[in-house]
Amino acid sequence: MSSFFFIVATLAYFVGSVGYFFYIVRNSNSVARAAYIALVIGFFFHTIGIYMLIKYLGYLPVTSIPQMLSIFAWTIVLAYLIFQWRFNIKILGTFVSPLAMFFMLLSPAIPSRMVHQIPILKSIWVVVHISLIFLSNALFAIAFCAGIMYLIQEKQIKKKTFGVLFRRLPSLEKLDKTNYICLLIGFPLLTGGLITGFIYASHVWHGYWHWDPKEIFALITWTIYAVLFHERLAVGWRGRKAAIMAIVGFIAVVVTFLGVNLFLKGHHFYFRVS
C-alpha cells in the first residue's frame, strides 16, 4: 500500500520539476507557486508512505538502498521547504525538485529484498544516529545546489552574460549565505550522527571503530566538511572556494551513501541485492 503513496509523491516531484523549469523560462510567480504546491503535495504523500512502511516494518526503513534513497529524497524536500519558507529562494526548487525526483526514480531501479526483524534498528540510538545523518545530508544537498548556482551566477557576472538565468538566480551574497547556513547546521548534525553511531557500535559490536567501509568513507566526508567549517569560521572562506568545497563534500556524501552500499560490505550492509 505504501508503494501507491511513493508513486504519487514521485509524480508530484516531477510536476514540481517541470513547474520550476517553466518558472525559469517565464518568470511567473504563479508558476513557481504551483510548483511549490506540487512539492508540498508530494512531500505529504511521501510522508504517509514512509509512516506506513515504518508501521509495517517496526523500524526506520533503511535496510535497503531503495528505502534509503526514498528517505534521502524526503529529507531533501523537507530541507528545501523549510528554506523556501524562511528565505524565499524560489529558484532553488529548480535544482532540488529534479534531485528528489531522481532519487525516487532510482529507488525502484535498484533490485533488493526487504529485510524484516532487525533488532538493532529498533534502538533509540540508531533512530537518532540515522535521523541526524539524513538531516545533515539533506542540508548538504541544499548547499550543493546553492554552490552550483553560485558558480553559474559568478560565471555570468564575469562574462557579463545577463540573460534569463541571471535574472532568476539570487545574488552571490544570498547564495553564499545559504551555503553557510547549511554548513553551520549540517556539520554539527553530521558530527552528532557519527558520535551516536560510534557509541552504539561500541555497545553492539564491542568497539567504537571497526574499519567498516561506511565508517571510513563517513570519516572522509566529515573531514571535508570539517575543513570547510574551519576555513569559513576561522579563515573567512567565502564565495567560489566555499561553493566548490560544498560540491566536493556532497559528492563524498553520495559516494558514502550510495557507492559504499552498492559495492562494499560491512556492518552497515543490511540489504541483499537480488
Phi and psi in degrees as a GROMACS rama.xvg file:
@    title "Ramachandran Plot"
@    xaxis  label "Phi"
@    yaxis  label "Psi"
@TYPE xy
-63.7255  -26.3166  SER-2
-59.1077  -36.8119  SER-3
-59.523  -44.8249  PHE-4
-67.5471  -35.714  PHE-5
-67.3914  -37.3717  PHE-6
-65.4366  -45.3874  ILE-7
-62.2049  -41.4233  VAL-8
-61.2319  -43.8162  ALA-9
-62.3387  -42.9377  THR-10
-62.9983  -40.3969  LEU-11
-65.5858  -39.3951  ALA-12
-64.947  -35.4557  TYR-13
-64.4825  -45.4809  PHE-14
-60.475  -41.3269  VAL-15
-62.3918  -40.2586  GLY-16
-62.8572  -45.2257  SER-17
-63.5474  -42.3978  VAL-18
-61.1245  -44.6162  GLY-19
-67.9713  -31.1448  TYR-20
-63.3938  -44.6584  PHE-21
-69.2105  -25.2293  PHE-22
-63.1291  -39.3635  TYR-23
-62.8593  -42.8686  ILE-24
-71.4275  -43.1666  VAL-25
-104.46  -17.0775  ARG-26
54.1487  46.8759  ASN-27
-104.495  121.958  SER-28
-64.161  -32.1449  ASN-29
-67.0858  -36.6638  SER-30
-67.3323  -43.3506  VAL-31
-62.4479  -39.1737  ALA-32
-65.1888  -40.6906  ARG-33
-64.9747  -40.0521  ALA-34
-64.8199  -40.1543  ALA-35
-64.163  -42.6413  TYR-36
-62.3699  -39.4501  ILE-37
-60.576  -41.1758  ALA-38
-64.461  -41.2744  LEU-39
-62.7746  -43.6507  VAL-40
-62.1355  -44.6951  ILE-41
-61.0391  -41.7661  GLY-42
-63.8386  -38.8521  PHE-43
-62.0669  -49.5493  PHE-44
-67.3044  -36.4268  PHE-45
-62.0331  -42.7613  HIS-46
-61.7422  -43.2993  THR-47
-61.7033  -44.3847  ILE-48
-60.2273  -43.912  GLY-49
-65.8793  -41.1473  ILE-50
-60.8385  -44.106  TYR-51
-64.6981  -37.0237  MET-52
-68.6496  -37.6862  LEU-53
-64.2024  -42.237  ILE-54
-61.8119  -38.9403  LYS-55
-71.9557  -43.3108  TYR-56
-84.06  -35.0864  LEU-57
93.1285  4.57116  GLY-58
-158.46  173.146  TYR-59
-60.3992  131.837  LEU-60
-76.1178  82.5751  PRO-61
-133.778  27.5125  VAL-62
-93.4757  1.81672  THR-63
-146.359  158.935  SER-64
-61.5148  -43.7152  ILE-65
-56.0842  -41.6877  PRO-66
-65.0626  -42.2266  GLN-67
-67.8111  -37.2592  MET-68
-63.4729  -38.8888  LEU-69
-64.7628  -46.681  SER-70
-61.9567  -40.1684  ILE-71
-62.5595  -46.4442  PHE-72
-59.6208  -41.5812  ALA-73
-62.8995  -44.5049  TRP-74
-69.5953  -33.2862  THR-75
-64.1347  -45.5393  ILE-76
-64.3014  -40.8824  VAL-77
-58.3495  -47.3886  LEU-78
-61.3031  -41.6351  ALA-79
-65.8632  -43.2156  TYR-80
-60.2917  -38.1904  LEU-81
-67.2687  -44.3516  ILE-82
-63.7978  -40.492  PHE-83
-65.2585  -39.9474  GLN-84
-65.7135  -36.8154  TRP-85
-86.9879  -38.6416  ARG-86
-118.837  -10.2137  PHE-87
54.354  56.9859  ASN-88
-105.826  83.6228  ILE-89
-56.5722  -44.8667  LYS-90
-67.8208  -15.5947  ILE-91
-58.8261  -31.0549  LEU-92
-63.9112  -25.2798  GLY-93
-63.7938  -28.7878  THR-94
-97.0554  -35.86  PHE-95
-73.116  -43.385  VAL-96
-57.605  -50.2077  SER-97
-62.9593  -33.1462  PRO-98
-64.6122  -46.6729  LEU-99
-64.6584  -42.1714  ALA-100
-63.1855  -40.4679  MET-101
-60.8094  -45.4976  PHE-102
-64.7262  -36.8742  PHE-103
-69.2488  -38.0865  MET-104
-72.1126  -34.8697  LEU-105
-70.6934  -29.1581  LEU-106
-53.6115  -55.6188  SER-107
-75.244  -10.9749  PRO-108
-77.5139  -16.7454  ALA-109
-98.6293  111.567  ILE-110
-68.7892  139.16  PRO-111
-162.996  165.874  SER-112
-112.629  136.339  ARG-113
-70.0699  133.916  MET-114
-106.088  129.268  VAL-115
-107.542  159.048  HIS-116
54.3971  70.4851  GLN-117
-114.166  96.2531  ILE-118
-55.6024  -37.0598  PRO-119
-66.195  -22.0199  ILE-120
-79.4114  -6.36384  LEU-121
-92.2418  -2.47091  LYS-122
-73.5307  144.328  SER-123
-64.0091  -30.4552  ILE-124
-62.3244  -41.0924  TRP-125
-68.1545  -40.4726  VAL-126
-60.3764  -46.157  VAL-127
-64.9896  -45.6184  VAL-128
-56.827  -51.5668  HIS-129
-66.2619  -42.4616  ILE-130
-61.1225  -45.7209  SER-131
-64.4939  -41.4821  LEU-132
-64.1205  -46.3389  ILE-133
-67.0007  -39.6562  PHE-134
-64.9643  -41.4798  LEU-135
-64.5502  -42.8315  SER-136
-63.5725  -35.604  ASN-137
-64.9439  -41.682  ALA-138
-65.7334  -36.6075  LEU-139
-67.9574  -30.0155  PHE-140
-66.514  -39.8725  ALA-141
-64.6732  -42.1093  ILE-142
-63.1438  -37.1764  ALA-143
-60.7063  -47.0649  PHE-144
-63.3746  -42.9866  CYS-145
-64.2625  -36.2565  ALA-146
-64.712  -42.7239  GLY-147
-63.0076  -44.8099  ILE-148
-62.7633  -37.1297  MET-149
-61.6446  -46.878  TYR-150
-65.0678  -38.4454  LEU-151
-64.3319  -47.2825  ILE-152
-65.2888  -41.3845  GLN-153
-61.9229  -41.7785  GLU-154
-63.0906  -40.4719  LYS-155
-65.5007  -38.8385  GLN-156
-66.5637  -43.7951  ILE-157
-63.9105  -38.1683  LYS-158
-88.0862  -3.93421  LYS-159
56.056  43.0406  LYS-160
-100.585  88.9554  THR-161
-96.9953  69.9345  PHE-162
-93.5852  -156.961  GLY-163
-62.669  -46.5032  VAL-164
-65.1331  -35.3977  LEU-165
-60.2623  -41.4643  PHE-166
-72.8027  -22.456  ARG-167
-85.3027  -35.684  ARG-168
-70.9184  145.191  LEU-169
-67.5486  172.891  PRO-170
-66.9592  158.965  SER-171
-59.8154  -37.1346  LEU-172
-63.029  -42.7101  GLU-173
-68.722  -38.3511  LYS-174
-67.0785  -40.1733  LEU-175
-65.8774  -37.7336  ASP-176
-65.2382  -40.1726  LYS-177
-61.2358  -45.3133  THR-178
-57.5766  -45.1665  ASN-179
-65.0219  -43.4374  TYR-180
-64.0045  -41.7322  ILE-181
-60.9602  -41.8103  CYS-182
-68.5979  -41.9115  LEU-183
-62.5284  -34.1036  LEU-184
-92.9957  -41.4887  ILE-185
-68.1542  -39.9872  GLY-186
-64.6599  -46.3033  PHE-187
-60.9061  -35.7309  PRO-188
-64.1611  -43.8885  LEU-189
-61.5836  -43.6332  LEU-190
-61.6175  -45.0473  THR-191
-62.7477  -39.215  GLY-192
-62.9038  -41.6509  GLY-193
-68.8339  -41.2576  LEU-194
-62.4493  -46.8049  ILE-195
-63.7216  -34.217  THR-196
-65.4092  -43.0194  GLY-197
-65.5932  -39.9995  PHE-198
-62.3078  -45.7801  ILE-199
-70.891  -32.7141  TYR-200
-62.0265  -37.2531  ALA-201
-65.5114  -28.5498  SER-202
-80.1689  -42.0082  HIS-203
-83.6534  -44.7154  VAL-204
-109.675  10.7264  TRP-205
57.436  47.9236  HIS-206
171.545  144.839  GLY-207
-75.5071  -29.5274  TYR-208
-134.52  133.451  TRP-209
-131.866  15.3112  HIS-210
54.037  33.8523  TRP-211
-69.9506  137.635  ASP-212
-51.8454  -39.6572  PRO-213
-65.4432  -40.3022  LYS-214
-62.8669  -43.2284  GLU-215
-63.8209  -49.5058  ILE-216
-70.4093  -32.3294  PHE-217
-64.6955  -38.1307  ALA-218
-67.6289  -37.1626  LEU-219
-63.093  -45.0927  ILE-220
-61.3067  -45.3901  THR-221
-59.7845  -40.0806  TRP-222
-63.0241  -41.2791  THR-223
-59.8177  -47.7929  ILE-224
-72.5847  -28.9304  TYR-225
-65.2302  -41.2032  ALA-226
-62.976  -46.5956  VAL-227
-62.5151  -42.9323  LEU-228
-60.7744  -45.805  PHE-229
-65.7309  -46.1502  HIS-230
-65.595  -34.9038  GLU-231
-71.9317  -41.3887  ARG-232
-82.6844  -41.8872  LEU-233
-90.9956  -39.6226  ALA-234
-97.0938  -28.2271  VAL-235
93.7979  27.6549  GLY-236
-56.2103  134.983  TRP-237
-145.987  171.087  ARG-238
66.4452  -130.065  GLY-239
-60.4752  -46.4033  ARG-240
-59.0704  -46.0143  LYS-241
-65.2669  -38.2886  ALA-242
-64.8372  -44.4558  ALA-243
-64.289  -42.3904  ILE-244
-65.1479  -34.9861  MET-245
-64.8797  -38.1641  ALA-246
-68.1309  -46.0828  ILE-247
-61.3282  -41.2686  VAL-248
-61.5559  -42.1681  GLY-249
-71.1248  -32.2511  PHE-250
-60.5736  -40.686  ILE-251
-64.3053  -37.8094  ALA-252
-60.4313  -46.5557  VAL-253
-64.1504  -41.0891  VAL-254
-62.6718  -44.7143  VAL-255
-65.737  -42.9173  THR-256
-74.561  -43.6386  PHE-257
-107.508  -51.369  LEU-258
-60.3266  -45.8639  GLY-259
-63.4134  -41.7806  VAL-260
-68.0712  -30.56  ASN-261
-78.6615  -39.0329  LEU-262
-115.005  -12.7608  PHE-263
-124.763  157.785  LEU-264
-119.524  155.36  LYS-265
179.475  -160.495  GLY-266
-64.1451  -26.8116  HIS-267
-87.525  4.534  HIS-268
-89.1812  85.6896  PHE-269
-93.5701  -25.4431  TYR-270
-95.4523  166.454  PHE-271
-128.683  125.205  ARG-272
-76.4177  132.682  VAL-273
